[in-house]
Structures are given as structure tokens and as C-alpha cells.
Amino acid sequence: MMKTRDFGPSGMKFTAIGLGTWNMEPSPAESVKAIRAGIEAGANHIDTAELYGDGKVEEIAAEALRGSRDKVRVVSKVMPVNASYEGTLKACERSLKRLQTDHLDVYLLHWREEDTRIGETFRAFEKLKEQGKILGWGVSNFGVKDLEEAERAMGKGKMVCNQVLYHLKERAIEFEVIPWCKAHGVAVMGYSPFSQGGLPASPAGRPESPALKKISKELGATPAQVTLAYLTRDPAVFGIPKSSHADRTLENLRSADLALSKKDIEAIEADFPAKPRKTLPTL
Ligand SMILES: NC(=O)c1ccc[n+]([C@@H]2O[C@H](COP(=O)([O-])OP(=O)(O)OC[C@H]3O[C@@H](n4cnc5c(N)ncnc54)[C@H](OP(=O)(O)O)[C@@H]3O)[C@@H](O)[C@H]2O)c1
């Protein structure tokens, strides 16, 4: 059994590390195997979206979840182009069909466009919740201004999470977004923890991080595991690495067993200093 943590105000418990699924469509069979291995090892949530592979990834997830749907929290996302009131209700139906399930555990607005009327999207989310088609809802790629607007529109305790970019070279959310989310009881899901595969192998400007190398050796872990342990060191923050390889998926999940010391954390931060940004970094 992997340890779980409270997932915002949702009443649900999520493992610190879940299963990302973006870009799985080029290798469906391997991806199904990787997801199944992850579930068997105890990962209890999977992150997908209608956007991924134009719906194909939700179908891959359905295949992987056959027989174990009840063990896994399914998170999917609606694109802003579909996020009107009616559009959101319809997009959810399509996702449910592709995922071969009767409900999503969490439904997110993938990102906000200038013309996205978030009040409409959230009203649709509440309707879906009433109908039992989703158990909770949240947002993605929201900075503090948008989070405040969302909370003002719906009240506290409704939005369960904010999914945002978070990796060793992009720690900007530590300045405002994480503190806001913690103060308002919203879970943070960090996406692209390996910078889409760019980390931990090759941090910009140096072939390898001395801290990652040293700590991995001391703990008998891999740099990928140390990276994930660092990124999920705060119990309000969850990681969703993607791998289409079962061995890497298992490696990533085992990061939950690592305990980094204060000294380890400081050494990692010295190699990857945090920089504030004027706007929220996204991919
Ligand atoms: N809300 C949003 O806007 C948003 C944006 C981006 C991502 N996401 C979510 O976050 C998830 C993760 O982000 P991501 O897919 O962008 O990138 P990522 O998880 O940072 O990196 C994935 C890449 O790392 C490789 N990898 C995974 N584990 C590894 C390991 N232990 N050692 C070496 N390489 C490893 C994978 O290769 P293999 O697959 O070949 O193993 C893949 O190329 C996505 O899948 C998606 O669910 C959300």
C-alpha cells in the first residue's frame, strides 16, 4: 500500500505520485502496460485530458483501467474551447464514454483563455457534480489572480486543485501559487516534473547536478526518484510523471519511500535556484 495524502478539500486521498498520460498515444500497448504496473504498485490516481492524442489517450487509460477502475481516481480536463456551460457538460459526456466510466473523480479546466467565462465552466462542473458524473473539480494553469477570481465566483472549498508546471528548473510556483493554494486548502498537482524528459539527465548549463548525483548515491536511489521526492516534499503538492515504460513508472513511484533531509533539500535548491516570474510559467 502506498501512503496517501488529503487531496485538497475533496475528501479524497491521493498518493503523492500519480500517473501522467500526455503523449502516450504513439505507444498504446506499452503505455497500457506501464499504467497497469503503476496501479498494481499502488498509484491511486491517473491524469488525462480530452486534449491528449485528441481523445486517444483517454481510450488508452480506459483499456489500462479495465478491472481496476475502483482502485484509481481519474482526473480529466476540458479544453477552454469547450468550456462554455453546455460545452462542458457535453465534453464531460465524451470523456466518460472514452474512459468507459460513469464518473470522473476530478474534472479540471485545462487552462484559461482570455475569453473563457470561468463562472459558466464552474456552474457546469457543479451541475455535473450534482448528477454524480464528477466527484470534484479544479483548475489548471491558474495563477493567483485567476485563483482568487475562481474562489470569489464559487466560494471556498469548491475548487479542489490547481495543476501547474513544476520541475527543478521551474520553481516559480513556490513564491505565490503554492502558498495561496495551501492557505485556501487547494491541492497542487505539479506537472512535467522532469521537464518533459529534459530532467534530471541534463539540467541547463551543466551536464549533471552534483547534488542529485550525491544524494542519489547516498540514498541508493536514482536522480529521477530524488527529483520527485523533492518536488512532492510538501504534503499539499502531488506529482504526475509520465512514463510509457513500466520499469520507469515503478521507479518513479518508489520515490515516495525516500526521505530527504533538510541538508539534501538545501543542496538541491543550490543547484536549481528558484526564480520568481511575472506571469505563471506554463508549457
Ligand atoms: N495541465 C497541464 O497543462 C499539463 C501540461 C503538461 C503535462 N500535464 C500532465 O503532467 C504529466 C507529466 O508531464 P509530461 O508528460 O509533460 O512530462 P514529464 O513527466 O516531466 O516527463 C515525461 C518524459 O520523461 C520520461 N521519463 C519518465 N520517467 C522517467 C525516468 N524515471 N527516467 C528517465 N526518463 C523518464 C518519459 O519517457 P518514457 O515515457 O519514454 O518513459 C517522458 O519522455 C503529463 O503526462 C500530463 O498528465 C499537464
The ligand as an SDF file (V2000), in Angstrom:
LIG
                    3D

 48 52  0  0  0  0  0  0  0  0999 V2000
   -2.3110   20.6420  -17.0360 N   0  0  0  0  0  0  0  0  0  0  0  0
   -1.4430   20.8190  -17.9930 C   0  0  0  0  0  0  0  0  0  0  0  0
   -1.4690   21.8400  -18.7150 O   0  0  0  0  0  0  0  0  0  0  0  0
   -0.3840   19.7920  -18.2270 C   0  0  0  0  0  0  0  0  0  0  0  0
    0.7150   20.0750  -19.0670 C   0  0  0  0  0  0  0  0  0  0  0  0
    1.6790   19.0930  -19.2260 C   0  0  0  0  0  0  0  0  0  0  0  0
    1.5720   17.8880  -18.5810 C   0  0  0  0  0  0  0  0  0  0  0  0
    0.4900   17.5980  -17.7950 N   0  0  0  0  0  0  0  0  0  0  0  0
    0.3470   16.2930  -17.1110 C   0  0  0  0  0  0  0  0  0  0  0  0
    1.5530   16.0110  -16.4200 O   0  0  0  0  0  0  0  0  0  0  0  0
    2.0760   14.7690  -16.8530 C   0  0  0  0  0  0  0  0  0  0  0  0
    3.6000   14.7550  -16.7770 C   0  0  0  0  0  0  0  0  0  0  0  0
    4.1900   15.7560  -17.5640 O   0  0  0  0  0  0  0  0  0  0  0  0
    4.8820   15.4880  -19.0000 P   0  0  0  0  0  0  0  0  0  0  0  0
    4.3070   14.2730  -19.6290 O   0  0  0  0  0  0  0  0  0  0  0  0
    4.7780   16.7790  -19.7260 O   0  0  0  0  0  0  0  0  0  0  0  0
    6.4060   15.2880  -18.7070 O   0  0  0  0  0  0  0  0  0  0  0  0
    7.3170   14.5950  -17.5810 P   0  0  0  0  0  0  0  0  0  0  0  0
    6.5370   13.6790  -16.7330 O   0  0  0  0  0  0  0  0  0  0  0  0
    8.0930   15.6920  -16.9580 O   0  0  0  0  0  0  0  0  0  0  0  0
    8.3360   13.7970  -18.4980 O   0  0  0  0  0  0  0  0  0  0  0  0
    7.9340   12.7130  -19.2870 C   0  0  0  0  0  0  0  0  0  0  0  0
    9.1730   12.2170  -20.0180 C   0  0  0  0  0  0  0  0  0  0  0  0
   10.1230   11.7260  -19.0550 O   0  0  0  0  0  0  0  0  0  0  0  0
   10.4850   10.3950  -19.3580 C   0  0  0  0  0  0  0  0  0  0  0  0
   10.6250    9.6880  -18.0680 N   0  0  0  0  0  0  0  0  0  0  0  0
    9.6360    9.3700  -17.1940 C   0  0  0  0  0  0  0  0  0  0  0  0
   10.1350    8.7480  -16.1110 N   0  0  0  0  0  0  0  0  0  0  0  0
   11.4650    8.6710  -16.2960 C   0  0  0  0  0  0  0  0  0  0  0  0
   12.5450    8.1330  -15.5270 C   0  0  0  0  0  0  0  0  0  0  0  0
   12.3190    7.5640  -14.3540 N   0  0  0  0  0  0  0  0  0  0  0  0
   13.7990    8.2480  -16.0340 N   0  0  0  0  0  0  0  0  0  0  0  0
   14.0200    8.8290  -17.2240 C   0  0  0  0  0  0  0  0  0  0  0  0
   13.0520    9.3570  -18.0110 N   0  0  0  0  0  0  0  0  0  0  0  0
   11.7840    9.2750  -17.5450 C   0  0  0  0  0  0  0  0  0  0  0  0
    9.3310    9.8500  -20.2020 C   0  0  0  0  0  0  0  0  0  0  0  0
    9.8040    8.8740  -21.0930 O   0  0  0  0  0  0  0  0  0  0  0  0
    9.0510    7.4620  -21.3660 P   0  0  0  0  0  0  0  0  0  0  0  0
    7.5880    7.7250  -21.4220 O   0  0  0  0  0  0  0  0  0  0  0  0
    9.6200    7.0420  -22.6750 O   0  0  0  0  0  0  0  0  0  0  0  0
    9.4430    6.5660  -20.2270 O   0  0  0  0  0  0  0  0  0  0  0  0
    8.8990   11.0960  -20.9640 C   0  0  0  0  0  0  0  0  0  0  0  0
    9.7230   11.2950  -22.0970 O   0  0  0  0  0  0  0  0  0  0  0  0
    1.5350   14.6510  -18.2880 C   0  0  0  0  0  0  0  0  0  0  0  0
    1.6780   13.3610  -18.8010 O   0  0  0  0  0  0  0  0  0  0  0  0
    0.1270   15.1290  -18.0880 C   0  0  0  0  0  0  0  0  0  0  0  0
   -0.6640   14.1000  -17.4980 O   0  0  0  0  0  0  0  0  0  0  0  0
   -0.4770   18.5510  -17.6000 C   0  0  0  0  0  0  0  0  0  0  0  0
  1  2  1  0
  2  3  2  0
  2  4  1  0
  4  5  1  0
  4 48  2  0
  5  6  2  0
  6  7  1  0
  7  8  2  0
  8  9  1  0
  8 48  1  0
  9 10  1  0
  9 46  1  0
 10 11  1  0
 11 12  1  0
 11 44  1  0
 12 13  1  0
 13 14  1  0
 14 15  2  0
 14 16  1  0
 14 17  1  0
 17 18  1  0
 18 19  2  0
 18 20  1  0
 18 21  1  0
 21 22  1  0
 22 23  1  0
 23 24  1  0
 23 42  1  0
 24 25  1  0
 25 26  1  0
 25 36  1  0
 26 27  1  0
 26 35  1  0
 27 28  2  0
 28 29  1  0
 29 30  1  0
 29 35  2  0
 30 31  1  0
 30 32  2  0
 32 33  1  0
 33 34  2  0
 34 35  1  0
 36 37  1  0
 36 42  1  0
 37 38  1  0
 38 39  2  0
 38 40  1  0
 38 41  1  0
 42 43  1  0
 44 45  1  0
 44 46  1  0
 46 47  1  0
M  CHG  2   8   1  16  -1
M  END
$$$$
